Amino acid sequence: MKVSKIMVLGMVLACGLAAPSFAQTVGYNIRTGDVWVDNRLGEINDYGRQYRDPFVGEMTGYYGAPRPLVVELLDQRRWAPADVYFACAIAHALGVPCINVVREYDRDSGGGWGNVAKRMGIKPGSAAFHSLKRGTASTYGRWGYPIRVDQQVKVDWSKHGPGKGQGSAKGKSSSQSAGGKPSQGGKPSQGGKPSQGGKSDKGGKDDHSGHGQGQKDKGGGKGNGKDK
């Protein structure tokens, strides 16, 4: 009996050591160094869980991430939707493929996404970080709840998700674009033109290295991605 227990314990420990590293998933505390972004990521996590297809469509259609990579992160690697979003958002702000950010996270995830972003050149207050925040606001607009950067809001996607009515951005924003106008969506990649790297989601294989503007995801199937 004692020998059997020892063997079982050894197998459990061995499996734990061999398991791949997963992106963090808490309630959702992602530690970016910006409270507004942290709050939005918590809501994005909720959105991705409730509305998988529109979420995947946003990652492939606007952020240019290859669909196979997004599906792999959600399903095989069990990344939380907010982790997938932030990796793609960092890549979009820098104009690099999303797989580059994923690899950087895998290389050293200590300290959370905030440290990963800093290592890649996106520091709080930098131009790239402001671009990332504008992209987040644009994503909310495409999801039917327009907001402004740094606007204090709390979104319940069960009430404002796809087909559930438009939200409205109220209150003052502490971060507006020149001329007093609300900041608009994130910058286009590579010189203002949609990036063309990688193959589209229609036909052909994708090796996850593309940064192309993917096709809008229209798949009707629901995935079984799980958070850690």
N, C-alpha and C positions, 0 to 999 in steps of 0.2 A: 504493500500500500504506500509506504513512504517513498519507495523508488518511483512508483507511478506518478506521485505528486511532483517529485523533483523533475521528472521527464516532461510533464505538462508545463511546469513553470519555465523550464528551459526553452521549450518550443515557443511559448508566448513571448519571452524576452527576445528570442531570435527573430520572430516575426516583427516585433516592434522596431528592432534595430535595422531590419531590412526594408521597412516601409518607406516610401518616398515622402519628401517633405511637402506638406500641404500649406497653402496660403492660410493666413490666420482668419478665423471667424469667431467673433465675439458677439456682443449684443447690438451695436457694432462699433468697436473702438479700433480704428485703423491707424491712429497716431501719425497723421500727416504733418502735424505742426500748425494746422489751421483749423480752428473750431468749426467754422462754417463748412469747410470741405468734409470734415469728419461727420457732421450732421447729415450732409447730403449723401454721403456714402452709406450711412445707415439706412436711409430711405431708398437709395438705389438698390441696396441688398434686398429690401422688402419687395421692390418692384420686380427684380429679376426672379425672385422665388415665385411670385404670383403670376407673372406674365412672361413666361420663358421665350416664346416666339418673338414678341416685340423687342425684348431685351437683346436677343441674339441678332435680330435685324438691325438694331442700333449699333452694335459692335462691328458688324460686317459692312453695313451700308454707309454709316457716317464716319466711324473710326477706322475703317479700312482693314480690320483684322480678318484673316482667312477664317472661314466658317469651320474647317476641320480643327483649327487651333482652339477656337472658342468652345466647341463641343468637347474636345479633349480635356480642356481645363475644367469644365463644368462636370463632366461625366466620369472620365477616368481618374482625374486628379482630385476631384471633389473640391475644387476651389469655390469659394463663395462668390455670388454674382458681383458683389462690390469689389472683390479682388481682381476679377476679370476686367471689370470696368476701369479700375484705376490703372492697371497695366496698359490697357489700350489707350486711356486718356493721356498717360505720360508719353507713350509712343507718338500719339497724334501731335502733342504739343512740341515734341522734339523733331518731328518729321522722320522718324525711324520705324522699322517694322516692330509690331507688338512682340514678336518672338524675342527680340533683343532685350526687352524689358523683363520678360519672363525668365530668360536665362540669367539676367543680373540678379533677379530675386532668388533664383535657385542657387546662385553662387554664394550669396550671403544674405539671408533674410533677417539677421539679427537687428533688432531695433525697429522692425516693422517697415512699412512702405515709405515712411518719412525719410529714413536713411537711404533706402533704395533710390528714391527720387533725388536726394541730395547728391548721391554718388554719380548720378547721371546728369547732373547740372541743373536740376530744378530745385532751387532753394526758396523758402517762404519769402515773398516780396519781389522775387525776380520776375522778369518779363514772361518767362516760360510758365511760371506758376500762375500769373494772372491770365495767361492764355488758357491754361488748364481749367481755371475757375469759370471763364467765359464759356468754355466748351460744356461744362456741367450745366450752366444755366440754359444753354441752347438745347441740351438733351431734355431737360424738363419741359421746355416749350414743345418739342416734338412729341413728348409723351402726354401733352394736353394740359400741362400746368406751368404756364410761363412765369418765371421768376427773374429777379435781378441779382447780380453778384453781391454777396454779403447781406442780402435781404434776410431778415429773421422770419422764417416760416417753419411750419411743421406740416408735412404732407402725409395724409393717410391714403395710400394708393388703392385701398379697397373701396374708397369713395370716389377717387379721381383717376382711376386707371383707364385703360382702353374702353371706349364706349360708355363711360360713366360721367361724361360732362366735362366742360372746361373749367380749369381753376383760374384764379386771377391773382396777379401780383399786386399786393397792396403794401403801403408803407414806404419809407425812404430807403434808398440804397446808399451805402457808404462808399461804393466803388462804381462810378459811372464813367462812361467814355467821354472824350472831349466834347465840349459844347453842351454838357449837361444831359446828354441823351443816355439812356440805359445801355450798358455794354451789350454787344451783340454776340453771336455765336463764335466759337473757337476759330482760329485762323485756318485757312485751307493749307494743306501740306504742300511743301516744295514750291515756292514761288507763286502761290495763289491759284495753282492749277491742281485739280484732283490728281493724286498720285496714281501711277499706273502699274506699279510693281505687282508681281504675282498674277495668278490666273483667277478669273471670276469663279463664283460659286456654280455657275452653269457649265457642266461638263468639265473634263480635265481634272487633273489631280493637283493638289496644292501641297507643297512641302513645308508649309508654315512660315516660309521666309518672305512671302509677299507682303507688300504694304499697300496693295492696290485698293481702289475704292470698290469694295465688294458689292454684289447685288443685294438688294433688300431681301431679307430672309422671308420666304413665303411658305415655309414648311408647315404642315398642319399637325405633325406629330408632336407629342409632348415628351420631353426628355425626362430622365430620372436622376439628374444631377443632385448631388447631396452636399450640404455643407459639412464640414468636419464636426 
